[in-house]
């Protein structure tokens, strides 16, 4: 199995939640982590980011809200949109999850040489940069196509 497959597997999610000591539905924590990292997010934007449909994400954000991990606020300029904002309790859970993820990776890499860890870090950064550029290009292309249709 490849790295992306492992990181997206329910088993890894359960392992991470167990390591963190967090009792949270595994469908919810990726949403919480993204809201914490990226700031206020509307449901549509969040759904696009995690590859889920709008109605599912809306229910999941409502669950996070009922748990006290996010709150919804109006967005300046468009009062129809209510963005999810992480609360202090939600930020604390996101930090615990990040620390658990770091501990798991430290265990995975414990027997790697310093040179191998440095190479992994460098190459991972390079891959992430290339992925970011590809995503930006795809967004620019889609925006250009949409403008052409609406002209």
Buried (B, 14 or more C-beta within 10 A) or exposed (E): EEEEEEEEEEEBBEEBBEBBEBEBEBBBBBBBBBBBEEEBBBBEBBBEBBEBEEEEBBEBBBBBBEBEBBBBEEBEEEEEBBBBBBBEEBBEBBEBBBEBBEEBEEEEEEEEEEEEBEEEEEEEEEEEEEEEEEEEEEEEEEEEEEEEEEE
